[in-house]
Amino acid sequence: VDLGVSHMFQAIGKRRTNNVFQGQGVFVLDDQQGADLTVAVASATAQVFSTNGAALLGPNTGGFLGDFFGHPVYQSTLCDTANTAADVVGALLNYDPSGKMSTLAYAVLWMPRLKTQSNVLASTDYIKISANWGAGLIYNATGVKIVTDA
């Protein structure tokens, strides 16, 4: 099924069930999930969405859609797919400034390195810059996956 407000509340509830009380929950959704959520909030008739859901109907600024009941919501075209691309995957991740209960961490294998080489015959210089870094899962219990229809 398409992403709806019930999926968002289920993820928040699962975060509580996993005893994640330290840090801030942050939604990272696939762009299709972001579109589905905007439609779901716009069509929701509950009184609470007239104020709390209105932030999700604003313009998409750098992937930020707004807040869903105190949780920032971002969308990205870089989210993974599941079930042979029949489904899209988002998540409710945890950000903890202390790092103790964060879902992901920034991992660096090596910082940018610069190498140069001169070619006298061609009157050119070659410059190579390489680095190796990425995100790594450090605390699985603090993240909640959200799988919905593509």
Salt bridges, closest charged atoms under 4 A:
none
